[in-house]
């Protein structure tokens, strides 16, 4: 499950200094936390609908962001505002960019992702999320007209082949109609497009404003959109109906798996080579599959496992070719 959107390519600065042990293990810890997000999502869904789970996850993340930013301000660790105010010669355009930046990864994506996760497996989610860097490269070609090399095309097609195996898109199975597992995986794949749009829509804003302020503004607007959708279609969740187990999962997904890890990752982008960041991302699908197996007793067939391997090979090939497109999300 994708916990935070990718950091735009524009802010991914290739530092020349070596990766310190403390920073390296901090990055590994971020990916360990993100790897458990699909399993935690399934646990949150035990007492919440997909809409309510998405809403509560990012609402708790927003509250945590407010406290974290206040602490950083008091300690003098940042001078950036918590949220951006549209200004300049075209404030309306800036607001629309922020609105799109909030809606795509923090409203559209979690609604699709949680709905898909409710019908599929956490292991599927952990492996599908690995495709996010490839999705970003593909969308950059569509919206930003960035050059798409033959290796990028091959990697993307290979990952789609892996997705087909993971989802078991065989002709014999499709003849019986589209079941919940198939729909769930397709919804989670669609959610990746929303998360990858953070890189596409945020390119110009991140180059002119603090990444932390842009993240906070996008998160705020995304939560506002989620709130409106939740109120209109399902009503606000009854907090007393959320089990302690689901509350723990929400705290993992929101304050820890979104806010804390994202803020640390943003600092790491300035102090570590992106190639090193990209390599630590492979902790997510491997451990994510382990958590699903251990805590949810989920199983995959050998065909589905081969699909997961194809996805990882495709992402590895793209990461070795163009580390600047490395994902920063779970």
C-alpha positions as a Python dict, from the first residue, in 0.01 Angstrom:
ca = {
    (1, 'X'): (0, 0, 0),
    (2, 'X'): (139, 328, -97),
    (3, 'X'): (172, 547, 207),
    (4, 'X'): (306, 868, 71),
    (5, 'X'): (346, 989, -283),
    (6, 'X'): (670, 1003, -466),
    (7, 'X'): (892, 1303, -420),
    (8, 'X'): (910, 1494, -748),
    (9, 'X'): (1214, 1430, -961),
    (10, 'X'): (1296, 1800, -942),
    (11, 'X'): (1387, 1775, -572),
    (12, 'X'): (1589, 1457, -600),
    (13, 'X'): (1938, 1599, -558),
    (14, 'X'): (2230, 1367, -622),
    (15, 'X'): (2461, 1426, -328),
    (16, 'X'): (2826, 1341, -373),
    (17, 'X'): (2892, 1250, -10),
    (18, 'X'): (2882, 881, 85),
    (19, 'X'): (2578, 741, 259),
    (20, 'X'): (2638, 748, 634),
    (21, 'X'): (2549, 437, 840),
    (22, 'X'): (2292, 633, 1042),
    (23, 'X'): (2120, 763, 729),
    (24, 'X'): (2134, 423, 561),
    (25, 'X'): (1967, 247, 853),
    (26, 'X'): (1715, 530, 878),
    (27, 'X'): (1619, 470, 515),
    (28, 'X'): (1596, 96, 576),
    (29, 'X'): (1369, 162, 875),
    (30, 'X'): (1142, 381, 660),
    (31, 'X'): (1104, 98, 410),
    (32, 'X'): (1044, -157, 685),
    (33, 'X'): (762, 64, 814),
    (34, 'X'): (619, 111, 464),
    (35, 'X'): (642, -262, 393),
    (36, 'X'): (388, -327, 669),
    (37, 'X'): (137, -72, 533),
    (38, 'X'): (-62, -325, 322),
    (39, 'X'): (-98, -558, 620),
    (40, 'X'): (-192, -268, 847),
    (41, 'X'): (-444, -157, 587),
    (42, 'X'): (-612, -498, 599),
    (43, 'X'): (-624, -477, 978),
    (44, 'X'): (-778, -127, 966),
    (45, 'X'): (-1042, -261, 727),
    (46, 'X'): (-1153, -512, 991),
    (47, 'X'): (-1367, -242, 1155),
    (48, 'X'): (-1378, 31, 888),
    (49, 'X'): (-1512, 63, 538),
    (50, 'X'): (-1254, 141, 266),
    (51, 'X'): (-1370, 505, 253),
    (52, 'X'): (-1350, 547, 630),
    (53, 'X'): (-1010, 376, 644),
    (54, 'X'): (-870, 611, 379),
    (55, 'X'): (-1021, 913, 556),
    (56, 'X'): (-893, 818, 902),
    (57, 'X'): (-546, 735, 774),
    (58, 'X'): (-483, 1074, 621),
    (59, 'X'): (-670, 1266, 888),
    (60, 'X'): (-437, 1121, 1153),
    (61, 'X'): (-141, 1191, 922),
    (62, 'X'): (-248, 1557, 892),
    (63, 'X'): (-280, 1596, 1269),
    (64, 'X'): (63, 1438, 1313),
    (65, 'X'): (207, 1671, 1048),
    (66, 'X'): (76, 1974, 1238),
    (67, 'X'): (246, 1860, 1561),
    (68, 'X'): (568, 1764, 1380),
    (69, 'X'): (591, 2099, 1204),
    (70, 'X'): (531, 2284, 1531),
    (71, 'X'): (813, 2091, 1697),
    (72, 'X'): (1048, 2159, 1404),
    (73, 'X'): (961, 2530, 1425),
    (74, 'X'): (1024, 2548, 1800),
    (75, 'X'): (1358, 2372, 1760),
    (76, 'X'): (1459, 2600, 1474),
    (77, 'X'): (1492, 2304, 1238),
    (78, 'X'): (1279, 2465, 967),
    (79, 'X'): (1172, 2814, 862),
    (80, 'X'): (925, 2693, 601),
    (81, 'X'): (554, 2762, 659),
    (82, 'X'): (337, 2463, 739),
    (83, 'X'): (105, 2543, 447),
    (84, 'X'): (147, 2755, 135),
    (85, 'X'): (-76, 3050, 54),
    (86, 'X'): (-147, 3102, -316),
    (87, 'X'): (38, 3414, -421),
    (88, 'X'): (237, 3562, -706),
    (89, 'X'): (118, 3681, -1046),
    (90, 'X'): (-120, 3382, -1088),
    (91, 'X'): (-249, 3277, -742),
    (92, 'X'): (-550, 3101, -894),
    (93, 'X'): (-325, 2875, -1101),
    (94, 'X'): (-110, 2800, -797),
    (95, 'X'): (-420, 2699, -600),
    (96, 'X'): (-535, 2470, -880),
    (97, 'X'): (-192, 2305, -888),
    (98, 'X'): (-203, 2252, -511),
    (99, 'X'): (-558, 2120, -536),
    (100, 'X'): (-455, 1868, -802),
    (101, 'X'): (-149, 1780, -595),
    (102, 'X'): (-374, 1707, -298),
    (103, 'X'): (-659, 1535, -480),
    (104, 'X'): (-461, 1282, -688),
    (105, 'X'): (-241, 1119, -422),
    (106, 'X'): (-438, 1199, -104),
    (107, 'X'): (-800, 1147, -216),
    (108, 'X'): (-828, 961, -547),
    (109, 'X'): (-542, 718, -475),
    (110, 'X'): (-637, 613, -119),
    (111, 'X'): (-1003, 561, -213),
    (112, 'X'): (-907, 330, -499),
    (113, 'X'): (-629, 166, -302),
    (114, 'X'): (-835, 89, 10),
    (115, 'X'): (-1128, -33, -199),
    (116, 'X'): (-894, -263, -390),
    (117, 'X'): (-719, -383, -76),
    (118, 'X'): (-1055, -480, 77),
    (119, 'X'): (-1106, -724, -212),
    (120, 'X'): (-749, -846, -269),
    (121, 'X'): (-449, -953, -64),
    (122, 'X'): (-192, -748, 123),
    (123, 'X'): (82, -945, -58),
    (124, 'X'): (-65, -835, -393),
    (125, 'X'): (-58, -475, -275),
    (126, 'X'): (304, -500, -157),
    (127, 'X'): (415, -626, -499),
    (128, 'X'): (199, -389, -705),
    (129, 'X'): (329, -86, -514),
    (130, 'X'): (679, -172, -641),
    (131, 'X'): (559, -61, -987),
    (132, 'X'): (519, 302, -877),
    (133, 'X'): (855, 428, -1017),
    (134, 'X'): (766, 279, -1356),
    (135, 'X'): (423, 441, -1343),
    (136, 'X'): (588, 777, -1273),
    (137, 'X'): (821, 744, -1572),
    (138, 'X'): (528, 649, -1796),
    (139, 'X'): (313, 943, -1678),
    (140, 'X'): (608, 1181, -1717),
    (141, 'X'): (621, 1075, -2083),
    (142, 'X'): (248, 1144, -2124),
    (143, 'X'): (214, 1472, -1934),
    (144, 'X'): (565, 1621, -1941),
    (145, 'X'): (680, 1483, -2276),
    (146, 'X'): (992, 1340, -2118),
    (147, 'X'): (1184, 1099, -2335),
    (148, 'X'): (1088, 736, -2288),
    (149, 'X'): (1382, 510, -2372),
    (150, 'X'): (1354, 152, -2495),
    (151, 'X'): (1460, 15, -2156),
    (152, 'X'): (1185, 214, -1983),
    (153, 'X'): (927, 79, -2227),
    (154, 'X'): (1058, -275, -2182),
    (155, 'X'): (1056, -241, -1803),
    (156, 'X'): (701, -107, -1802),
    (157, 'X'): (575, -386, -2029),
    (158, 'X'): (759, -645, -1820),
    (159, 'X'): (595, -511, -1504),
    (160, 'X'): (252, -530, -1669),
    (161, 'X'): (328, -891, -1760),
    (162, 'X'): (418, -954, -1397),
    (163, 'X'): (94, -789, -1290),
    (164, 'X'): (-101, -1017, -1525),
    (165, 'X'): (60, -1325, -1369),
    (166, 'X'): (12, -1192, -1017),
    (167, 'X'): (-356, -1132, -1089),
    (168, 'X'): (-388, -1459, -1282),
    (169, 'X'): (-527, -1298, -1598),
    (170, 'X'): (-557, -1627, -1785),
    (171, 'X'): (-818, -1666, -2064),
    (172, 'X'): (-978, -1958, -1880),
    (173, 'X'): (-1026, -1750, -1567),
    (174, 'X'): (-1156, -1444, -1750),
    (175, 'X'): (-1425, -1656, -1915),
    (176, 'X'): (-1587, -1691, -1573),
    (177, 'X'): (-1608, -1313, -1526),
    (178, 'X'): (-1410, -1066, -1321),
    (179, 'X'): (-1400, -1171, -957),
    (180, 'X'): (-1323, -959, -649),
    (181, 'X'): (-950, -1040, -655),
    (182, 'X'): (-913, -919, -1012),
    (183, 'X'): (-1108, -600, -948),
    (184, 'X'): (-910, -538, -630),
    (185, 'X'): (-574, -562, -805),
    (186, 'X'): (-690, -339, -1092),
    (187, 'X'): (-809, -77, -844),
    (188, 'X'): (-474, -86, -663),
    (189, 'X'): (-291, -51, -994),
    (190, 'X'): (-509, 250, -1081),
    (191, 'X'): (-429, 402, -742),
    (192, 'X'): (-60, 407, -838),
    (193, 'X'): (-141, 659, -1111),
    (194, 'X'): (-282, 896, -850),
    (195, 'X'): (25, 862, -631),
    (196, 'X'): (265, 903, -921),
    (197, 'X'): (91, 1227, -1015),
    (198, 'X'): (254, 1388, -710),
    (199, 'X'): (579, 1386, -905),
    (200, 'X'): (414, 1516, -1222),
    (201, 'X'): (199, 1792, -1071),
    (202, 'X'): (450, 1891, -803),
    (203, 'X'): (746, 1948, -1035),
    (204, 'X'): (701, 2325, -1064),
    (205, 'X'): (586, 2386, -705),
    (206, 'X'): (871, 2189, -548),
    (207, 'X'): (1128, 2382, -751),
    (208, 'X'): (1002, 2712, -603),
    (209, 'X'): (883, 2624, -253),
    (210, 'X'): (987, 2412, 44),
    (211, 'X'): (907, 2042, -16),
    (212, 'X'): (773, 2022, 340),
    (213, 'X'): (532, 2313, 281),
    (214, 'X'): (416, 2163, -48),
    (215, 'X'): (359, 1827, 119),
    (216, 'X'): (163, 1987, 405),
    (217, 'X'): (-54, 2191, 167),
    (218, 'X'): (-125, 1890, -55),
    (219, 'X'): (-207, 1675, 247),
    (220, 'X'): (-445, 1940, 385),
    (221, 'X'): (-633, 1980, 55),
    (222, 'X'): (-642, 1603, 6),
    (223, 'X'): (-798, 1556, 350),
    (224, 'X'): (-1055, 1826, 273),
    (225, 'X'): (-1150, 1641, -47),
    (226, 'X'): (-1163, 1309, 141),
    (227, 'X'): (-1381, 1467, 410),
    (228, 'X'): (-1630, 1600, 156),
    (229, 'X'): (-1648, 1263, -20),
    (230, 'X'): (-1688, 1076, 308),
    (231, 'X'): (-1963, 1304, 441),
    (232, 'X'): (-2160, 1293, 116),
    (233, 'X'): (-2142, 919, 46),
    (234, 'X'): (-2097, 744, 382),
    (235, 'X'): (-2103, 993, 666),
    (236, 'X'): (-1826, 1034, 919),
    (237, 'X'): (-1704, 715, 1090),
    (238, 'X'): (-1822, 624, 1440),
    (239, 'X'): (-1500, 637, 1639),
    (240, 'X'): (-1633, 413, 1914),
    (241, 'X'): (-1684, 135, 1660),
    (242, 'X'): (-1313, 122, 1572),
    (243, 'X'): (-1143, -165, 1751),
    (244, 'X'): (-814, -111, 1940),
    (245, 'X'): (-643, -332, 1682),
    (246, 'X'): (-767, -110, 1397),
    (247, 'X'): (-669, 206, 1588),
    (248, 'X'): (-313, 76, 1616),
    (249, 'X'): (-313, 4, 1243),
    (250, 'X'): (-436, 359, 1168),
    (251, 'X'): (-166, 512, 1387),
    (252, 'X'): (88, 303, 1199),
    (253, 'X'): (-49, 406, 859),
    (254, 'X'): (-98, 777, 933),
    (255, 'X'): (143, 940, 1181),
    (256, 'X'): (419, 679, 1141),
    (257, 'X'): (374, 533, 791),
    (258, 'X'): (296, 866, 624),
    (259, 'X'): (407, 1174, 817),
    (260, 'X'): (719, 1067, 1009),
    (261, 'X'): (867, 854, 733),
    (262, 'X'): (796, 1107, 460),
    (263, 'X'): (959, 1395, 650),
    (264, 'X'): (1266, 1181, 716),
    (265, 'X'): (1280, 1076, 350),
    (266, 'X'): (1265, 1440, 238),
    (267, 'X'): (1574, 1514, 449),
    (268, 'X'): (1746, 1205, 310),
    (269, 'X'): (1690, 1325, -48),
    (270, 'X'): (1924, 1616, 18),
    (271, 'X'): (2191, 1413, 193),
    (272, 'X'): (2214, 1087, 0),
    (273, 'X'): (2258, 972, -360),
    (274, 'X'): (1924, 885, -517),
    (275, 'X'): (2070, 556, -640),
    (276, 'X'): (2122, 453, -277),
    (277, 'X'): (1768, 558, -191),
    (278, 'X'): (1630, 351, -478),
    (279, 'X'): (1807, 34, -367),
    (280, 'X'): (1657, 52, -17),
    (281, 'X'): (1307, 50, -172),
    (282, 'X'): (1336, -321, -250),
    (283, 'X'): (1291, -389, 122),
    (284, 'X'): (921, -303, 79),
    (285, 'X'): (788, -578, -150),
    (286, 'X'): (1002, -850, 8),
    (287, 'X'): (906, -773, 367),
    (288, 'X'): (552, -677, 261),
    (289, 'X'): (500, -1029, 129),
    (290, 'X'): (644, -1170, 453),
    (291, 'X'): (404, -967, 672),
    (292, 'X'): (104, -1077, 465),
    (293, 'X'): (214, -1438, 494),
    (294, 'X'): (291, -1422, 866),
    (295, 'X'): (8, -1209, 1006),
    (296, 'X'): (-275, -1265, 756),
    (297, 'X'): (-190, -1621, 649),
    (298, 'X'): (-203, -1515, 282),
    (299, 'X'): (-74, -1745, 10),
    (300, 'X'): (17, -1702, -356),
    (301, 'X'): (51, -1969, -624),
    (302, 'X'): (385, -2022, -797),
    (303, 'X'): (244, -1841, -1104),
    (304, 'X'): (157, -1538, -891),
    (305, 'X'): (500, -1543, -726),
    (306, 'X'): (662, -1549, -1072),
    (307, 'X'): (457, -1238, -1155),
    (308, 'X'): (592, -1067, -844),
    (309, 'X'): (947, -1156, -945),
    (310, 'X'): (890, -1007, -1292),
    (311, 'X'): (768, -684, -1134),
    (312, 'X'): (1078, -660, -914),
    (313, 'X'): (1309, -732, -1209),
    (314, 'X'): (1138, -461, -1414),
    (315, 'X'): (1175, -205, -1135),
    (316, 'X'): (1539, -302, -1076),
    (317, 'X'): (1618, -256, -1446),
    (318, 'X'): (1460, 91, -1448),
    (319, 'X'): (1628, 192, -1121),
    (320, 'X'): (1972, 97, -1254),
    (321, 'X'): (1910, 295, -1572),
    (322, 'X'): (1758, 609, -1422),
    (323, 'X'): (1792, 643, -1046),
    (324, 'X'): (1653, 996, -1061),
    (325, 'X'): (1306, 844, -1096),
    (326, 'X'): (1335, 643, -778),
    (327, 'X'): (1019, 621, -573),
    (328, 'X'): (1000, 771, -229),
    (329, 'X'): (681, 605, -126),
    (330, 'X'): (586, 281, 25),
}
